[in-house]
Amino acid sequence: MNKILKKMLLTIFTILISLTVIVYLFLQQPKFGKLPSGARLERIKNSPNFRDGKFQNSSFTPDLTEGASFYSVLKEFLFKENTRVKPVDSIPSKKTDLRSLSKEEDAFVWFGHSSYFIQTDGIKILVDPVFSGAASPVRLTTKSYPGSDIYTVNDLPEIDYLFISHDHWDHLDYETIKALKPKVKTVICGLGVGEHFEYWGYDTQHIIEKDWHETIELPDGITVHTTPARHFSGRGLTRNQSLWLSFVLQTPTKKIFLGGDGGYDTHFKKIGEQFGPFDLAIIECGQYDKNWKYIHLMPEEVLQVARDLRTSRLLPVHWSKFSLANHNWDEPITMLRTLNHNENIRLCTPMIGEKMDLNAEKTFTEWWKNIN
């Protein structure tokens, strides 16, 4: 072997080792959280939904649709980067003073994507908050749209219950969760997700981790049922070591479905039969693609979910803040409006920050129109 070839091989080897070290060190940052261990891991292993070393969906759920490959999906995503329409103008929004809400008010406030605040029957709930301006560990890749980040943790009141549907970056945001710590009384999440919270300084006595099909009885007549979703989890290179959930929230006056993320399956109909009808269902409607149709809802499936759940009102989320798929930013809501010919399902489409009265019927403006 001549000296030039030896030098080339040494250079390549050095580059590979350097990249490996860089990736390893990058993954050691606290924001990646921790994989379950100890007693928490032993509990996970006893779950009927944990098989072959990872959590499983009820139905066979490939990451990609038949015929798609990681290479083809990456190529399409990169190729369409310059053709996907993103809002250039600022997303319109309203700033509600959440800290001054009357305790008697039953209100909902959306923060964009899947983050929202609910106050009802005297309790304050926060779901999947992301206020850092990004939805991945590399901030430049998934920045929030202009105008969609008008709220910070400082704008929030004390939170009785923080719900986390799963540990993906666009639902579990390290910076937000760390800042929220003094304000959160109780965390409710899926098995394994509590490991992140414990690592980030939360008291385990205030973390409720549940499997699917469990019930949490809370004070003041509040009940939470943990229900399935068809999705996956993971913040680093290892997937499905924590569980993804949806929730049924029952209060003395309300029954609300908190959908989280996930593709269509028979579990929606079962939830509707067991717990419906619902006063409000909060369901994802964006970040879909034909290449991963099993793990996110396609547009025509969103209304079917609403019918399955037997809800009188549908509030679509998982859009209007990040570009995580190949569709235009406003396509999810535009298609849902077009497809909704069922007058028995009322679409609730408040703009970011707008206070929605949970007890009132309201006609919402199509605020997403005419945004360049």
C-alpha positions as CSV (number, residue, x, y, z in Angstrom):
1,M,0.0,0.0,0.0
2,N,1.6,3.2,-1.1
3,K,2.0,6.3,1.2
4,I,-0.7,8.3,-0.6
5,L,-3.3,5.6,-0.1
6,K,-2.3,5.2,3.5
7,K,-2.6,8.9,4.1
8,M,-6.1,9.0,2.4
9,L,-7.3,6.1,4.6
10,L,-5.9,7.8,7.7
11,T,-7.7,11.0,6.8
12,I,-11.0,9.3,6.2
13,F,-10.6,7.4,9.5
14,T,-9.8,10.5,11.4
15,I,-12.8,12.3,9.9
16,L,-15.1,9.4,10.8
17,I,-13.8,9.3,14.4
18,S,-14.2,13.1,14.7
19,L,-17.8,13.0,13.5
20,T,-18.6,10.1,15.8
21,V,-17.2,12.1,18.8
22,I,-19.1,15.3,17.7
23,V,-22.4,13.4,17.4
24,Y,-21.8,11.6,20.7
25,L,-21.1,14.9,22.5
26,F,-24.1,16.6,20.8
27,L,-26.4,13.8,22.1
28,Q,-25.2,14.2,25.6
29,Q,-26.9,17.6,26.0
30,P,-29.6,17.8,28.7
31,K,-32.2,18.7,26.2
32,F,-32.2,15.1,24.8
33,G,-33.5,13.9,28.1
34,K,-32.9,10.4,29.4
35,L,-34.0,6.9,28.5
36,P,-36.0,5.1,31.3
37,S,-34.0,3.2,33.8
38,G,-34.3,1.4,37.2
39,A,-37.8,0.9,38.7
40,R,-39.3,3.0,35.9
41,L,-37.9,0.6,33.2
42,E,-39.1,-2.4,35.1
43,R,-42.6,-1.0,35.2
44,I,-42.4,-0.4,31.4
45,K,-41.3,-4.0,30.8
46,N,-44.5,-5.1,32.5
47,S,-46.7,-3.1,30.1
48,P,-48.7,-5.2,27.6
49,N,-47.8,-2.5,25.1
50,F,-44.1,-3.0,25.5
51,R,-42.8,-5.9,23.4
52,D,-39.5,-6.9,21.9
53,G,-37.7,-4.1,23.8
54,K,-40.0,-1.2,22.7
55,F,-43.5,0.2,22.9
56,Q,-45.8,-1.0,20.1
57,N,-48.9,0.3,18.5
58,S,-52.1,-1.8,18.6
59,S,-52.0,-2.3,14.8
60,F,-48.9,-2.9,12.7
61,T,-47.6,0.6,12.0
62,P,-44.6,1.0,9.7
63,D,-42.8,4.3,9.9
64,L,-43.1,4.8,6.1
65,T,-45.9,3.9,3.7
66,E,-45.3,0.9,1.5
67,G,-43.1,1.8,-1.5
68,A,-41.5,4.7,0.4
69,S,-37.9,4.7,1.6
70,F,-35.8,7.0,3.8
71,Y,-33.9,8.1,0.7
72,S,-37.0,8.9,-1.3
73,V,-38.6,10.8,1.5
74,L,-35.5,12.8,2.2
75,K,-35.1,13.6,-1.5
76,E,-38.7,14.7,-1.8
77,F,-38.5,16.8,1.4
78,L,-35.3,18.6,0.3
79,F,-36.5,19.0,-3.3
80,K,-39.8,20.5,-2.1
81,E,-38.2,22.8,0.4
82,N,-38.2,25.7,-2.1
83,T,-41.8,25.0,-3.3
84,R,-43.6,24.6,0.0
85,V,-45.4,27.9,0.8
86,K,-44.6,29.3,4.2
87,P,-46.1,32.5,5.6
88,V,-43.9,35.5,4.9
89,D,-46.2,37.9,6.6
90,S,-46.6,37.6,10.4
91,I,-49.2,35.1,11.6
92,P,-52.1,37.1,13.1
93,S,-52.6,36.6,16.8
94,K,-54.2,38.0,19.9
95,K,-52.6,38.3,23.4
96,T,-55.0,37.1,26.1
97,D,-54.0,37.9,29.7
98,L,-54.1,34.4,31.0
99,R,-53.0,35.4,34.5
100,S,-56.0,37.6,35.0
101,L,-58.7,35.1,33.9
102,S,-61.6,34.8,36.3
103,K,-61.8,31.4,38.0
104,E,-65.3,31.1,36.8
105,E,-64.3,31.3,33.1
106,D,-64.2,28.2,31.0
107,A,-61.7,29.1,28.3
108,F,-59.4,27.7,25.7
109,V,-56.3,29.4,24.2
110,W,-54.2,27.9,21.4
111,F,-50.5,28.8,21.1
112,G,-50.0,27.3,17.6
113,H,-49.2,23.7,16.6
114,S,-50.2,21.4,19.4
115,S,-49.7,23.7,22.4
116,Y,-52.8,25.0,24.2
117,F,-54.2,26.1,27.6
118,I,-57.5,25.1,29.0
119,Q,-59.3,26.5,32.1
120,T,-62.5,24.8,33.1
121,D,-64.3,23.9,36.3
122,G,-61.7,25.9,38.2
123,I,-58.6,24.0,37.0
124,K,-55.8,25.2,34.7
125,I,-54.4,22.8,32.2
126,L,-51.4,23.2,29.8
127,V,-50.8,20.7,26.9
128,D,-47.6,20.1,25.0
129,P,-46.2,23.6,25.4
130,V,-43.4,24.7,22.9
131,F,-42.3,28.3,23.4
132,S,-38.7,28.1,22.4
133,G,-39.2,29.1,18.7
134,A,-38.1,25.7,17.3
135,A,-39.2,22.1,17.1
136,S,-35.9,20.2,16.9
137,P,-32.5,20.1,18.6
138,V,-31.1,22.0,15.6
139,R,-33.0,25.3,15.9
140,L,-32.3,26.5,12.3
141,T,-34.1,23.5,10.8
142,T,-37.6,24.0,12.3
143,K,-38.0,27.6,13.3
144,S,-41.5,28.8,14.2
145,Y,-43.4,31.0,11.7
146,P,-43.1,34.8,12.2
147,G,-45.8,36.0,14.7
148,S,-46.6,32.5,16.1
149,D,-44.5,32.9,19.3
150,I,-46.2,35.8,21.1
151,Y,-46.4,33.9,24.4
152,T,-43.7,33.0,26.9
153,V,-43.7,31.0,30.1
154,N,-43.9,34.3,32.0
155,D,-47.4,34.9,30.4
156,L,-48.8,31.8,32.0
157,P,-50.5,31.4,35.4
158,E,-49.8,28.6,37.8
159,I,-50.6,25.3,36.1
160,D,-52.6,22.6,37.9
161,Y,-51.9,19.9,35.3
162,L,-49.3,19.8,32.5
163,F,-50.3,17.1,30.0
164,I,-47.6,15.7,27.7
165,S,-48.8,13.4,24.9
166,H,-45.4,12.2,23.9
167,D,-41.7,13.2,23.9
168,H,-41.1,14.4,20.4
169,W,-39.5,17.9,20.1
170,D,-42.6,19.6,18.8
171,H,-44.5,18.5,21.9
172,L,-41.9,18.3,24.7
173,D,-39.7,21.3,24.6
174,Y,-36.7,21.4,27.0
175,E,-36.4,25.1,27.4
176,T,-40.1,25.5,28.0
177,I,-40.3,22.7,30.5
178,K,-37.3,23.9,32.5
179,A,-38.8,27.4,32.7
180,L,-42.2,26.0,33.7
181,K,-40.9,24.0,36.7
182,P,-41.9,26.6,39.4
183,K,-45.4,27.0,37.9
184,V,-46.4,23.3,37.4
185,K,-48.2,21.4,40.2
186,T,-48.6,18.0,38.5
187,V,-47.3,16.4,35.3
188,I,-49.4,13.8,33.5
189,C,-47.7,11.8,30.8
190,G,-47.1,8.3,29.3
191,L,-44.8,5.6,30.7
192,G,-41.2,6.6,30.4
193,V,-41.7,10.3,29.7
194,G,-41.2,11.0,33.4
195,E,-37.6,10.1,33.1
196,H,-37.0,13.3,31.1
197,F,-38.8,15.4,33.8
198,E,-36.9,13.8,36.6
199,Y,-33.6,14.4,34.8
200,W,-34.7,18.1,34.3
201,G,-35.3,18.6,38.0
202,Y,-39.0,17.8,38.5
203,D,-40.1,16.1,41.7
204,T,-41.2,12.5,40.9
205,Q,-44.0,12.8,43.5
206,H,-45.6,15.3,41.2
207,I,-45.3,13.2,38.0
208,I,-48.1,10.8,37.0
209,E,-47.0,8.3,34.4
210,K,-49.6,6.0,32.9
211,D,-50.1,3.3,30.3
212,W,-53.0,3.2,27.9
213,H,-56.4,2.3,29.4
214,E,-55.8,3.7,32.8
215,T,-57.8,6.2,34.9
216,I,-56.6,9.0,37.1
217,E,-58.9,10.3,39.7
218,L,-58.1,13.9,40.6
219,P,-59.6,16.3,43.2
220,D,-62.8,18.4,42.5
221,G,-64.5,15.7,40.4
222,I,-61.8,15.7,37.6
223,T,-61.1,12.4,35.9
224,V,-58.5,11.7,33.2
225,H,-58.5,8.5,31.1
226,T,-55.3,7.7,29.2
227,T,-56.2,6.3,25.8
228,P,-54.2,5.0,22.8
229,A,-52.7,6.8,19.9
230,R,-51.0,5.4,16.8
231,H,-47.6,7.0,16.7
232,F,-44.1,6.6,18.0
233,S,-41.7,8.4,20.4
234,G,-38.0,9.3,20.9
235,R,-35.8,12.3,21.2
236,G,-32.5,10.8,20.0
237,L,-31.3,7.7,18.2
238,T,-33.4,5.3,20.2
239,R,-37.1,5.1,19.5
240,N,-40.2,3.9,21.3
241,Q,-38.8,3.7,24.9
242,S,-41.6,5.9,26.2
243,L,-45.3,5.8,25.5
244,W,-47.4,8.1,23.3
245,L,-51.0,8.9,24.5
246,S,-54.2,10.6,23.9
247,F,-56.4,11.7,26.9
248,V,-60.1,11.9,27.8
249,L,-60.6,14.8,30.2
250,Q,-63.8,14.6,32.2
251,T,-64.8,17.5,34.6
252,P,-68.1,18.1,36.3
253,T,-69.4,20.0,33.3
254,K,-67.2,19.0,30.3
255,K,-65.9,16.0,28.3
256,I,-62.9,16.8,26.1
257,F,-60.7,14.6,24.0
258,L,-57.0,15.6,23.9
259,G,-55.7,13.9,20.8
260,G,-52.0,14.2,20.7
261,D,-50.4,12.9,17.5
262,G,-51.2,9.8,15.6
263,G,-52.6,8.1,12.5
264,Y,-56.0,6.7,11.9
265,D,-57.0,3.3,13.5
266,T,-59.9,1.6,15.2
267,H,-59.0,3.1,18.6
268,F,-60.9,6.3,17.8
269,K,-64.2,4.5,17.4
270,K,-63.6,2.5,20.6
271,I,-62.9,5.7,22.5
272,G,-66.0,7.3,21.1
273,E,-68.1,4.3,22.1
274,Q,-66.6,4.1,25.6
275,F,-66.4,7.8,26.5
276,G,-68.4,9.8,23.9
277,P,-70.1,11.9,23.0
278,F,-67.6,14.7,23.5
279,D,-68.2,18.4,24.0
280,L,-64.9,19.2,22.2
281,A,-62.3,17.1,20.4
282,I,-58.8,18.6,19.9
283,I,-57.4,16.6,16.9
284,E,-54.3,17.0,14.8
285,C,-54.8,18.1,11.2
286,G,-51.4,19.0,9.8
287,Q,-47.8,17.7,9.1
288,Y,-49.2,14.8,7.1
289,D,-47.8,13.1,4.0
290,K,-48.6,10.1,1.9
291,N,-45.2,8.7,2.8
292,W,-46.0,8.5,6.5
293,K,-49.8,8.1,6.5
294,Y,-49.9,5.6,9.3
295,I,-48.5,7.9,12.0
296,H,-50.3,11.2,11.2
297,L,-53.9,11.8,10.0
298,M,-54.5,12.5,6.4
299,P,-56.9,15.4,5.7
300,E,-59.9,13.1,4.9
301,E,-59.3,11.1,8.1
302,V,-59.7,14.1,10.5
303,L,-63.4,14.3,10.0
304,Q,-63.8,10.6,10.3
305,V,-62.0,10.8,13.6
306,A,-64.5,13.4,14.8
307,R,-67.4,11.2,13.7
308,D,-65.8,8.2,15.5
309,L,-65.4,10.2,18.7
310,R,-69.0,11.5,18.4
311,T,-68.0,15.1,19.1
312,S,-70.1,18.1,18.5
313,R,-67.1,20.4,18.0
314,L,-63.7,19.8,16.4
315,L,-60.7,22.0,17.1
316,P,-57.9,21.2,14.6
317,V,-54.3,21.6,15.9
318,H,-50.8,20.6,14.8
319,W,-50.5,23.3,12.2
320,S,-49.8,27.1,11.8
321,K,-46.4,27.2,13.6
322,F,-43.8,24.8,12.0
323,S,-43.1,23.2,8.6
324,L,-42.6,19.6,9.4
325,A,-44.1,18.2,6.2
326,N,-44.3,18.9,2.5
327,H,-47.6,20.7,2.3
328,N,-48.2,24.4,2.3
329,W,-48.6,26.0,5.7
330,D,-52.3,26.7,5.4
331,E,-53.3,23.5,3.4
332,P,-54.5,21.5,6.4
333,I,-57.1,24.0,7.5
334,T,-58.1,24.9,4.0
335,M,-58.7,21.3,3.1
336,L,-60.5,20.6,6.3
337,R,-62.9,23.5,5.7
338,T,-63.5,22.2,2.2
339,L,-64.1,18.6,3.3
340,N,-66.4,19.5,6.2
341,H,-69.9,19.1,4.7
342,N,-71.3,17.7,7.9
343,E,-73.1,20.5,9.7
344,N,-73.2,18.4,12.9
345,I,-69.5,19.0,13.3
346,R,-68.6,22.6,14.2
347,L,-65.1,23.6,13.4
348,C,-63.4,25.8,16.0
349,T,-60.6,27.8,14.5
350,P,-59.4,30.5,16.9
351,M,-56.3,32.4,15.9
352,I,-53.2,32.0,18.1
353,G,-53.8,33.5,21.5
354,E,-57.5,34.2,21.0
355,K,-59.7,33.3,24.0
356,M,-62.4,30.8,23.1
357,D,-65.3,30.4,25.5
358,L,-65.9,26.7,26.0
359,N,-69.5,27.3,26.8
360,A,-70.4,29.4,23.8
361,E,-71.0,28.7,20.1
362,K,-69.0,31.0,18.0
363,T,-68.5,31.5,14.2
364,F,-64.7,32.0,13.6
365,T,-63.2,34.1,10.9
366,E,-61.0,32.5,8.3
367,W,-58.0,34.4,9.6
368,W,-55.4,32.4,7.7
369,K,-56.6,33.8,4.3
370,N,-54.7,36.6,2.6
371,I,-51.5,35.9,4.4
372,N,-48.6,36.0,1.9
